[in-house]
Amino acid sequence: MSPRRRSTARLLSALLLLAPTTAGALEPWPADPRAQGLLARTLSNLYEGDFVQVFRLESRGRSGRSVTRRLQVVRKESEPPGRAVMRFLSPDDVRGSSMLVIDRDDQPDDVFLYLPATERTRRISLAQRYDSFFGTNLTYEDLEPKHESDFEARMEGSSEVDGVPCLQLRVRPRADVESQYDATRACIDPQRAVALRTEYFVGDRLIKRLLVDPARVELIDGRWVPKRARLESTATDFTTDITMELYERKQSIPDRLFSTWNLEAGSNHSDLRTLRSTESETPPAAAPEPR
């Protein structure tokens, strides 16, 4: 998420829980280099470099009925702008549905959504980024990469998650950064730079909580990777269990994967089975603009 001006789009957020904090109402926080440094390490551990992931998302509402989806994420953060393509692998009713995120420094990120049923790519507006992501309690904004420079953090003591000690940080977007959340409270394992518990607030109201299983944090290619987590919506009892089935660091990911052309070309162009072979493919003369 890049620095951007706050706008009235926040009032159009699908959450509509509380009036958002305005930039003028933010009270200054004293500089806290230790907190900023820990936040920077944690976000770097999550997003730095180029990699491919596959997640299983199992969502369950109050009815108890669960829906399971598999999602592939391809990220390229080694050179600006940061980019990500997310594509559903299953089930059939969402297979091929895809999202492209392109990081922008001086404006809102470019976010495009492709739905096979319509065979069209459309741009996601700022307000729509706060909507539910394909029936989960994740939002489009939750899936955008985050950068330490967009936030200010301060220490708020220590805690633990399942017996694992963690340092508690209060984090909020800087005044020129647009977000559906007014603040988060993260409890970070300082040894592994992994947030084991993250709580999301609108005003003073806790709306969501992300809990990482400390026993399922694995060291992969020199990076501590959370393999299992649960996202809980406090007001609705809606949960999404997130299981990472695959994590692979990549030395080279072709730039043409991060285009609206690739969204519309079908799952074969970013499927794990063909990711390497696409490097030898002849790209189109120009990726078409979204219709």
C-alpha positions as CSV (number, residue, x, y, z in Angstrom):
1,M,0.0,0.0,0.0
2,S,1.6,3.3,-1.1
3,P,1.2,6.7,0.4
4,R,-2.0,8.4,-0.7
5,R,-4.4,11.1,0.3
6,R,-7.3,10.2,2.6
7,S,-10.6,10.8,0.8
8,T,-14.3,10.6,1.2
9,A,-14.1,7.1,-0.2
10,R,-13.6,5.9,3.3
11,L,-17.2,6.9,4.0
12,L,-18.3,4.5,1.3
13,S,-16.5,1.5,2.9
14,A,-18.6,-1.6,3.0
15,L,-17.9,-1.9,6.7
16,L,-19.7,1.3,7.6
17,L,-18.9,0.6,11.3
18,L,-17.8,3.9,12.6
19,A,-16.9,7.2,11.1
20,P,-13.2,7.0,10.1
21,T,-10.5,9.1,11.8
22,T,-9.6,12.2,9.7
23,A,-6.0,13.2,9.2
24,G,-6.5,16.4,11.2
25,A,-7.7,14.4,14.2
26,L,-4.5,12.3,14.5
27,E,-2.5,13.1,17.6
28,P,1.2,13.0,17.0
29,W,3.1,10.0,18.4
30,P,6.6,10.3,19.7
31,A,9.2,8.7,17.5
32,D,9.8,5.0,18.5
33,P,12.7,3.7,16.4
34,R,12.6,0.3,18.2
35,A,8.9,-0.2,17.2
36,Q,9.5,1.0,13.6
37,G,12.4,-1.3,13.3
38,L,10.5,-4.4,14.4
39,L,7.6,-3.5,12.1
40,A,10.0,-3.1,9.2
41,R,11.6,-6.5,9.9
42,T,8.1,-8.1,10.1
43,L,6.8,-6.7,6.8
44,S,10.1,-7.4,5.1
45,N,9.8,-11.0,6.2
46,L,6.3,-11.2,4.7
47,Y,6.8,-9.4,1.4
48,E,10.4,-9.0,0.4
49,G,11.7,-10.8,-2.7
50,D,9.9,-12.9,-5.4
51,F,7.9,-15.9,-4.5
52,V,4.9,-18.2,-5.2
53,Q,2.4,-19.3,-2.6
54,V,-0.7,-21.6,-2.6
55,F,-3.2,-21.1,0.2
56,R,-6.2,-23.1,1.2
57,L,-9.0,-20.8,2.6
58,E,-11.7,-22.4,4.6
59,S,-14.4,-19.9,5.5
60,R,-17.3,-20.6,7.9
61,G,-20.2,-18.3,9.0
62,R,-22.7,-18.5,11.8
63,S,-24.6,-21.3,10.0
64,G,-21.6,-23.6,10.4
65,R,-21.4,-24.3,6.7
66,S,-17.9,-24.1,5.4
67,V,-16.6,-23.2,1.9
68,T,-13.0,-24.1,0.9
69,R,-11.1,-22.4,-1.9
70,R,-7.5,-22.7,-3.1
71,L,-5.7,-19.5,-4.1
72,Q,-2.3,-19.1,-5.8
73,V,-0.3,-15.9,-5.1
74,V,2.6,-14.8,-7.3
75,R,4.5,-11.8,-5.9
76,K,7.4,-9.8,-7.4
77,E,8.9,-7.3,-4.9
78,S,12.5,-7.4,-6.0
79,E,12.2,-4.4,-8.2
80,P,9.7,-1.5,-8.3
81,P,6.9,-1.4,-8.7
82,G,5.9,-4.3,-6.5
83,R,3.3,-6.5,-8.2
84,A,1.1,-9.5,-7.3
85,V,-1.2,-11.8,-9.2
86,M,-3.7,-13.9,-7.2
87,R,-5.7,-16.6,-9.0
88,F,-8.2,-19.1,-7.7
89,L,-7.3,-22.7,-8.5
90,S,-10.5,-24.3,-7.1
91,P,-13.4,-24.9,-6.8
92,D,-14.8,-24.7,-10.3
93,D,-17.2,-21.9,-9.5
94,V,-14.3,-19.5,-8.8
95,R,-11.5,-21.2,-10.7
96,G,-9.6,-18.6,-12.9
97,S,-11.0,-15.6,-11.0
98,S,-7.9,-13.4,-10.7
99,M,-6.7,-10.2,-9.2
100,L,-3.7,-8.0,-10.2
101,V,-2.1,-5.5,-7.8
102,I,0.5,-3.0,-8.9
103,D,2.1,-0.9,-6.2
104,R,2.1,2.9,-6.8
105,D,4.3,5.4,-4.9
106,D,2.2,8.6,-5.3
107,Q,-1.3,7.3,-5.8
108,P,-3.6,4.5,-4.9
109,D,-2.4,1.1,-6.0
110,D,-3.8,-0.2,-9.3
111,V,-6.0,-3.2,-8.5
112,F,-7.7,-5.2,-11.3
113,L,-10.2,-8.0,-11.1
114,Y,-11.0,-10.6,-13.8
115,L,-14.0,-12.9,-13.6
116,P,-14.2,-15.7,-16.1
117,A,-18.0,-15.5,-16.2
118,T,-17.9,-12.0,-17.6
119,E,-14.7,-12.5,-19.5
120,R,-13.8,-8.9,-18.6
121,T,-11.2,-7.2,-16.4
122,R,-12.3,-4.2,-14.3
123,R,-10.5,-1.8,-12.0
124,I,-11.3,-2.1,-8.3
125,S,-12.1,1.3,-6.9
126,L,-10.8,2.6,-3.6
127,A,-14.1,2.0,-1.8
128,Q,-14.4,-1.5,-3.2
129,R,-11.1,-2.5,-1.6
130,Y,-12.9,-2.7,1.7
131,D,-15.3,-5.3,0.3
132,S,-15.2,-9.0,1.1
133,F,-12.8,-11.0,-1.0
134,F,-14.8,-13.8,-2.7
135,G,-16.9,-14.6,0.3
136,T,-14.2,-14.7,2.9
137,N,-13.7,-12.1,5.7
138,L,-10.5,-11.0,4.0
139,T,-10.9,-7.7,2.1
140,Y,-9.1,-6.7,-1.1
141,E,-7.0,-4.3,1.0
142,D,-5.9,-7.1,3.3
143,L,-4.2,-8.7,0.3
144,E,-2.2,-5.7,-0.7
145,P,1.5,-5.7,0.3
146,K,2.3,-3.3,3.2
147,H,5.3,-1.1,3.7
148,E,6.8,0.2,6.9
149,S,7.0,3.7,5.6
150,D,3.2,3.9,5.4
151,F,2.8,3.4,9.1
152,E,3.8,4.7,12.5
153,A,4.3,2.3,15.4
154,R,4.9,2.4,19.1
155,M,5.6,-0.2,21.7
156,E,2.9,-1.3,24.1
157,G,4.6,-3.8,26.3
158,S,4.8,-7.6,25.9
159,S,2.4,-10.5,25.8
160,E,2.4,-14.1,24.5
161,V,0.5,-16.4,22.1
162,D,0.3,-20.0,23.0
163,G,3.2,-19.6,25.4
164,V,5.5,-17.9,22.8
165,P,6.6,-14.4,24.0
166,C,5.9,-11.5,21.7
167,L,6.2,-7.7,21.8
168,Q,3.0,-5.7,21.3
169,L,3.0,-2.8,18.8
170,R,0.3,-0.3,18.2
171,V,0.3,0.6,14.5
172,R,-1.7,3.1,12.5
173,P,-1.6,4.5,8.9
174,R,0.2,7.7,8.5
175,A,-2.0,10.8,7.8
176,D,-1.6,10.6,4.0
177,V,-2.3,6.9,3.8
178,E,-5.8,5.5,3.0
179,S,-7.0,2.5,4.9
180,Q,-10.2,0.9,6.2
181,Y,-8.5,0.4,9.6
182,D,-7.8,3.2,12.0
183,A,-5.2,1.1,13.9
184,T,-3.9,-2.4,14.4
185,R,-2.4,-4.0,17.5
186,A,0.2,-6.6,16.6
187,C,2.0,-9.0,18.9
188,I,5.3,-9.9,17.2
189,D,7.7,-12.7,17.9
190,P,11.0,-10.6,17.8
191,Q,13.1,-13.7,17.2
192,R,11.3,-14.7,14.0
193,A,9.8,-11.3,13.0
194,V,6.4,-12.9,12.7
195,A,3.1,-11.3,14.0
196,L,1.5,-14.0,16.0
197,R,-1.6,-12.0,16.8
198,T,-2.9,-9.0,14.9
199,E,-6.1,-7.1,15.9
200,Y,-7.8,-4.6,13.6
201,F,-9.7,-1.5,14.8
202,V,-12.1,1.0,13.3
203,G,-12.2,3.8,15.9
204,D,-12.0,1.9,19.2
205,R,-13.9,-1.0,17.9
206,L,-12.1,-4.4,17.4
207,I,-13.5,-5.8,14.2
208,K,-11.1,-8.6,13.2
209,R,-8.3,-10.7,14.7
210,L,-5.7,-12.7,12.9
211,L,-4.1,-15.5,14.9
212,V,-1.0,-17.4,13.7
213,D,-0.2,-20.8,15.0
214,P,3.3,-20.4,16.5
215,A,4.0,-24.1,16.1
216,R,3.3,-23.8,12.3
217,V,5.9,-21.1,11.6
218,E,8.6,-22.7,9.4
219,L,12.0,-21.6,8.2
220,I,12.0,-21.7,4.4
221,D,14.9,-20.4,2.4
222,G,16.0,-18.3,5.3
223,R,12.6,-16.8,6.0
224,W,10.2,-17.5,8.8
225,V,6.9,-18.4,7.1
226,P,3.5,-18.7,8.9
227,K,1.9,-21.9,7.6
228,R,-1.4,-21.8,9.5
229,A,-3.6,-18.9,10.7
230,R,-7.2,-18.0,11.5
231,L,-9.0,-14.7,10.7
232,E,-11.9,-14.0,13.1
233,S,-14.5,-11.3,12.6
234,T,-15.6,-10.3,16.1
235,A,-19.0,-9.0,15.2
236,T,-20.2,-11.8,13.0
237,D,-18.5,-15.0,14.2
238,F,-17.2,-15.4,10.7
239,T,-13.9,-17.2,10.4
240,T,-11.4,-18.1,7.7
241,D,-8.8,-20.7,8.3
242,I,-5.7,-20.0,6.2
243,T,-3.3,-22.8,5.4
244,M,-0.3,-22.3,3.3
245,E,0.2,-25.4,1.2
246,L,3.2,-24.2,-0.8
247,Y,5.9,-21.5,-0.5
248,E,8.7,-21.2,-3.1
249,R,11.2,-18.4,-3.5
250,K,11.9,-17.6,-7.1
251,Q,15.0,-16.1,-8.8
252,S,13.1,-14.9,-11.8
253,I,9.4,-14.3,-12.4
254,P,8.6,-12.9,-15.9
255,D,7.1,-9.4,-15.8
256,R,4.4,-10.3,-18.3
257,L,2.6,-12.4,-15.7
258,F,1.7,-9.1,-14.0
259,S,-0.6,-7.8,-16.7
260,T,-4.3,-7.7,-17.5
261,W,-3.5,-9.8,-20.5
262,N,-2.4,-12.6,-18.2
263,L,-5.5,-12.3,-16.1
264,E,-7.6,-12.9,-19.2
265,A,-5.4,-15.6,-20.7
266,G,-6.4,-18.3,-18.2
267,S,-4.9,-20.2,-15.3
268,N,-2.2,-22.0,-17.4
269,H,-0.1,-18.8,-17.7
270,S,0.5,-18.5,-13.9
271,D,-0.2,-22.1,-12.8
272,L,2.7,-23.5,-10.8
273,R,3.2,-26.3,-13.4
274,T,4.0,-23.7,-16.1
275,L,5.5,-20.8,-14.2
276,R,9.1,-21.6,-15.4
277,S,8.1,-22.4,-18.9
278,T,6.3,-19.1,-19.4
279,E,9.8,-17.4,-19.4
280,S,10.4,-18.8,-22.9
281,E,7.0,-17.8,-24.2
282,T,6.6,-14.9,-26.7
283,P,4.6,-12.2,-25.0
284,P,2.0,-10.2,-26.8
285,A,3.0,-6.9,-28.4
286,A,1.2,-5.0,-25.7
287,A,-1.0,-5.9,-22.8
288,P,-4.5,-4.6,-23.5
289,E,-6.0,-2.0,-21.2
290,P,-8.9,-3.1,-19.0
291,R,-12.2,-2.8,-20.7
